[in-house]
Amino acid sequence: MTATPLDRVVIVGGGTAGWMTAAVLARLTAAGTSVTLVESEEIGTVGVGEATIPPLLDFNRFLGIDEDAFVRATGATFKLGIEFVDWAQRGERYLHPFGTFGRDVEGIKFHQLWLRQARMDPPIADTGSLHDYCLASVAARMGRFTRPSGDPAAVLSSLRYAFHFDAALYARFLRGIAERGGVARVEGRVGRVDLAPEDGFIRAVQLADGRRIQGDLFVDCSGFRSLLLGEALGVPFTSWQRWLPCDRALAVPSAPTTPLRPYTRATAEQAGWRWRIPLQHRTGNGHVYASAFVGEDEAADALLQGLDGAPAADPRPLRFVAGMRERLWERNCVAIGLSGGFLEPLESTSIHLIQSGITRLMSLFPDSGHAPVEREAYNRLGRAEYEQVRDFLILHYHASERDDFDFWRHCRATPPPDSLAHKLELWRARGRVLPEPGSLFTEDSWIAVLMGQAGMPASVDPLVATLPAPEAGRFLQHLRSVIGQTAAAMPPHDQFIARHCAA
């Protein structure tokens, strides 16, 4: 039988995942495919993932979103990276910046050149910190921001950025785009999922009031419940809690503070960490922790005592387990967002995993034949991405030198996955970093966290010896000066927002 285009796509669940998916799938309505999103106002959304990473800019551009209008509508601020406080040891801090460290020289990685110069005894010149050679790091330290240059020869072109925003307002913003594009929203709670007896495919979802919504493809955006993929289709969940033991979070907004810092802050605690995310109209705060090592009352006290401003509500609790479903696409159902898996927001990847899931779906969009090869490719690529992000998160815990609490001793003592152990060995020997092709986190991201937590390697790439040390020292001094001047010429972050996109 000849396969035909799908007639009906049904998205179950709203929130950020549902409306991001709907905004993209609205393109299908022009070809005659109906797109329906079912959500209930009775069911709340998690809505605490207010920090993002740079690929979101591509998503917004794809939808034709005017960036200043988006920033105003969501109360957003700009983000140049994440500051990690007390992770390696108490009293230490480092930044995971967006953008690049320096410039490679004759095929030799810049950080290798810096490492060689920094290790010289006596030093030829003051090399400063590796972060002095990253524009995002220097600008974040100064509290400054501007958009990157389009000229690849300019230092300003090396800057990358993302956003802090109100996730609920972003979902509302995308809902407007999706509905204008032809997506139909249905208010109601799903009471039953109807499976076809002959093949087990989902044929319809029945709402609590008896309405029945049929579809050819179903997208599960129902959050942790995983109503379609987990409950109805029975796809098992794989836990990664042995490496990522945090299983609780408390979230609370607080009054906005000034100046608005252009970075997220993650502060290590007794058995987890606290986040601080500055928005224009409030500050987002939370405490991610492991319930096996600290109680909720103690975690709440640490959260409230660490606020920079007065709390605007009571802390809201969340429960989760780090891991993912064994398959993200089963039969005619694709899980996007929390329904497919969850990795704590330490590196602000939750919204990105939604985005990449949507991108893969559009690349492998099925017809009525629902070819297994498309599902297999989606599941293989999705699992690889989740595992790569998982390893990057585990690095923060495993490479810590803290031994002042049982939680940190546990994280240090737990052997990491082989894939991460290999990366740590490469770094500790000669400072080498080799991310998998297509990995979300770039070489510079790995360098930032490895330097911040695993420390200086034992040696360096032997090819660095081919570069004369005096010339390399002069190159470093010049580059450091140019980056510092470029950052100093940027407007303060608050001033940039006030001028272009104040809410």
N, C-alpha and C positions, 0 to 999 in steps of 0.2 A: 504494500500500500504506500502511495506517495505521501510523504510527510508535508504538512501544511503549517503556516505560521500560527502561533498561539493567538487565540481570541481573547482570553481573559487572564489577567494577572491579579492575584489577591495578596495584599500585604496585611499581615495580622500584627497589629501593634503600631503605635505612633512614636512619640519621643524623637530623639535625635536620629536613631537608626531608621525608624520608619519613614520619617520625612526626608532624610537624605536619600533613601532608596526611592521614594516616590518622586522627588524632584528630578532624579535622573531618568527613571522609567517613564516619566511624562512624555519623553520623546517618542515612546511607542504609540501614543495615542494618535499621532499624525498618520500612522500606517494602519489605523483601524483597530488596534488592540486596546481593549478597555483595561484601565488600571484602577483598582478599588483598594482603599486603605480602610481597615476596620480598627477602630480604637474606642476605648471607653473612658470617659472623664472620671469614672469611679476609680480607675486604676492609676496610681501615681507612677511617675518615671523616676529613675535613679537620679539623673540630672545633676550630678556633682562633677562630671568630667569637663571642667571649664578651661583646661589648658590643652593646647594642641601643638602639633609639629609642622614644619614647613610644607609638606605635601598638600595640606589643606588649601593652600593658595591655588594649586592646580585644579582642585575640585571646584572651588568658587569661580575660577575663570571659565571652566567648562560650562558652568551654568549661566555665564554672562553676568555675574554679580558685580556691581559697582562696589569696590572695597570700602570707600568712605561711607557709603550708605549702609553697608553691612556692619561696620564698626559702630556707627551711631545707633542702629537698630538693636544691637545686642549688648550695648554698654561695654564694648571691648577695649582692651589695651593691647599693646604690641609686646611680643615675647622674643627675646634674643637667646634664651637658653634657660637652664635650670641650675640653681645654686644648691649644692649639697653641703649641709652643715653637720659636723660631728659624725660623719660616716666612716672615714678611715680611722680616726681617733677623736676623742672629745677635744674640742677647741680648734679643730682643723676644718677648713672649708675649701671647696673648689667649685669651678663652674663647668658644666657641660654646655658649651656654646654651640650655636648654629653657625655654619660657615666653616672656613678652612684655617688651618695653621700655616702661615707663611706661604712660600712658593717652593716647589721642588726645584732642585738644581741638577742639571745634566742627568735626569732620570733618578736621582737620589732623593728619597723622601725628606721633606724639610725637617720633620721631627728628629730624624737620625742626625742631620747636620747640627741641630740645636743640642742634642744629647752629647755629641762629641765635644762641642765647644764648652758645654756646661761642666763636663767631667775633667777638663784640663786643669792640671796643677803644676805650676801656677796658671791662673786663667790669663788668656791673652787680652780679653776685654770683658766688661760686665755684660753678660748675656741676658740678665733678667729672667723673668718667668716665661715659660712656653706660651702662656696666655697673652703676653705682651705682643705676640705676633699673630693674634687672631682679632680681627676688627670687632666681631660680636662680643668677645670677652672685654675688650677695652671700653667699648661703648656701654655695655651693661654696667661695668664698674663706675663709669661716669654718670650713669642715668640718662643717656642720650639715645636718640633714635631718629633715623630718616630712612627712606626707602632706598634700596640698592641702585647703583648706576647700571645702565644697560651697556656700558662700554667695558668689554672684557679686560682692557688694559688698565682700567682704573682700580685702585685698591677698594673703592666702595662697591665694586661688583662682587666682592667676596662675601658680602654680608647676606645672611639668610635670616628670615624671621617667621614667626607664627603669631598666634593670638591667644589671649585669655578672653573668654566671653561667657555670657550667661547661656547655658545649654538650652534652657527652656525657651529663651527668646530666639535662639538660633533655630530651634525646631519650628517655632511660629513663623519665622522669616521664610524658611523653606516651604512650609505649608502653603504660604501665599503663592510661591513660585509653582509648586506642584498643582494646586487647584486651578491656577490660571492656565496651566498647560493641559488641563483636561482630566486630572486625577479626581475621582469621586471619593469623598470621605463618608463613611458610614459609622454612626455612633451606636455602640452596642458592645456587650460583653459576650465572648464566645463561650457557649455552653457545651458544644459537642463538635467533634471532628469526624466527618463521614469518610470512610475509606472504601474504595472499590474492592469487592470480594475477589475479583479475578487477578488483580495485580498489586493490591495494597496501596495504590496511589490515592492521594487525597482528592476527593471529588467536590467537597463543599465543607464550609464551616457553618454550623447552625448557631444562631445567636440565642441568648437566654429568652428573648421574647418570641422565638419560633421562626424568625426570618432565616432563610437559607441562602448563602452566597456561594455560588459555584465558581470554579476556576480551573484553568489548565496548568498554571504554575502558581505555587504559593511561596511567599517569602515570609519567614518566621522572624519577626522583630518583637517578640513577646517578652524579651528580657530574660532574667535568670530562670523564669519558669520553663522556658523552651517548650511552649504549649504544643507546637506542631512537631518539631524535629525530635525532641526528647520524650514528651508524653505520648503523643499519638503514634509516632513512628518508632519509638523505642530505641533510638540511637544512643549507645552508652556514652558516659562521660569519663574521660581520663583525668585523674587528679595529678597535679604536680605539687601538691602541698608539702611533700618531703623536702623540696628545694625552696619553695616559697610558702613558709608556714603562716603568714598573715592571713587571717580569715574573717576579720571584722573591720568595720570603719565607722567613725562618727564624723558627721559633717555639720558645720555650723557657719552661717554668714556673720560677718561683723561689719562695723562701720568702715567706710573707705578711709584710707590713710594717704597722706602726701609726704614726699613725692610719690607718684605712681612708678614703682620700679618696673623696668622692662624685662623682668625675668621671674620665673617661678622659684619658690624656695622650698626645699625638702629638708627637714631637720630630723635627724635620727633621734629616737627615743629609747626607753628601756626595752621595749619589745615591739618595735616598728618604727614609724616615722610620721611626722606632721607635715601637711602641705599648707602653703600660703600662696594664694592666687589673687593678684590685684586687678579688680575691675573698676570701671569708672564710678559705678554707683554702689559698690560694696566690695568687700574682700571675701573671697572664698577660702574657707579653712577646713581642715579635716585631720583625722588621726587614723591611720591604717595600722592595725596591730594584730598580734597573735594571741588569741584567747587562752591558749595553753600556757602562756607566760605572764599575762597580766589581766586583771579584771576590768570590767567595763567602767566601774566607778573611778578607778585609778587612771584609766585611759582618758576619761572625760575630764578629770582634773588637770591632767597634763595638757590637754587640748585648750581648755579655757584659760589656763594660766599663761599659755604661750601666745594668746591673741595680741595683735598690735592695736586693736580697737575694741570698743564695747560689743559684746555679742548681740545680734539682732533677732535671735530665736534660740530655742533649746536645741542641743545637739541631736541630730537624727541618726539612728543606728542603721547599719547595713550589714548583711551577712553574705559571705561568698566563699568559694573554694577556687583557687587558681587551677586552671586546666582548660580542656576543650572537649567537645564531642568528638568521637572517633571519626565521624564523617560530618562535613558541613553541608553537603548536598546529598539527600537521600530521596530516591524516586523523583517525585515532582515538587520537592520542597527544598529550598535553600535557606539556611540560617544566616542572618546578618546581625552582628553585634553580640550582645550578651547571651542570646539564645544559642550561639555556637560556641562561645568560650569566654573566659574572663582572665585577664592578666592585670594585676593591680596597677594603679595609675602613676607609678613611680616615674616613668619616662613619657607620660602623656600620650600613650599609644591607643587608648580605647576608641577615640573617634577615628583615628587613622585606620584601625582594623575594620571599622565599618566601611570607610572609604575604599579600602583595597578589596574588600569583599564585593562591593558594588561594581568596582572596575572589572574584577574577574568575571562576575556574572554577565556584564555587558560583552566581554570578550568571548564568552562561551555560551551566549544566550541560545536556548534550545528552540526547536520547533516541536510540532506535535509528536515527533518520533522519540523525543527524550533520549538521545543517544548516550549509552553508558560511557563512551570514551570521553564525553564532555564532563560528565560528573566526576570521572576518575581524575581528569586533569585538574578540575577545580579543587577536589579534595587533596590531591598531592601538593599543589601549590599553596593552598591554605594552611595545611599542616606545617609545611616548611617555614612559612612566615611566622606562624605562632611559635614554633620551636626556636627560631632565631631571636625573636623578641624575648621569649622566656629566658634564653641563655644570657642575654644582655642584662635583664633584671637580676638574675641570680648572681651575676658578677658583683653587683653592688653589695650584696649581703656576704657572699663567700670571701671576697677579698678584703673585708674589713679587718682591721687589726684590734678591734675592741674586744676586751675580755672581761668587762665590768658587769655584765649581766648574763644570765643563762641563755637568753635568746641569741645573743651574738656569739657565744661559745658554740651553741648548737649550729648556727649558720656556717661558722668557720669549719666545724668538724665534719659537716655533711659533705661527702664527696660530690663534686659537681658532675653534670652530664659529661660524657667523654668529649662531646663537641666543644664544650667550654674549657675543659681541662687542657685540651690541645692548644687553644688560643692563649691561655695563661702561660703555658710552657714556652711558646714562641715569644711572648712579650718578655718574660723574665730572663730569657737567655740573651736576646739581642734587640729587644724592642721592636720586633716584627709584628705587623698587624695585617692579616689577610682575611677580610670578610668574604663570605660567600657571594658569588655574582648575584646581583639583584637584591642584596640584603637591604632592609630598611635602614639600618644604622651604618653610616659611612665609616671609612677608615678614621676620619677625624673624630667621630663620636667615640669609637673604641679607644683611641689614643687619650681623649680627655678623661674618661673614666678609669682607664688603666693607670695613667699617670696619677690621677687623684687618689686611687685606692691601692693599686698593686705596687706603686712606687717605681723608682728608677730601675731599669734592667741592669743585668750584670755587665753587659758589654753592648756594643753597637754594631751596625752593619759594617763589615770590613771595607766595603766600597767607599765609605766616607773618607778613608785615608787618601783617596785620590784627589780630594779637594784641599788645596793649601789652606792651612789654618788661619794665617793672617788675612787672606782675602775673604775667607768665610766670615771672620769676625767683623770685617768692615761691612760686608753684605748684611749681616744681622743688625748691626747698629743702624744702618740706613733704613732697613725695612721697619725696624721698631719705631724709628722716628716718624716715618711716613704714616704708619698706622695710628700712632698717637695723635698726630696732627689732624688726620682725617676724622677720628672720633671726636676730637675737641671742637671741630667745625660743625658738628651736628647740633641741632637744637635739643634742648632738654625734652625728654619724653612727654612730660605734661604739656609743654608748649606746643609740640607737634600735634598732639591730639586736639588741643584747644583751637589750633589754627585750621585743622583739616576735617575733624570728624568727632567733635564733642557730642555726646548723647544729649 
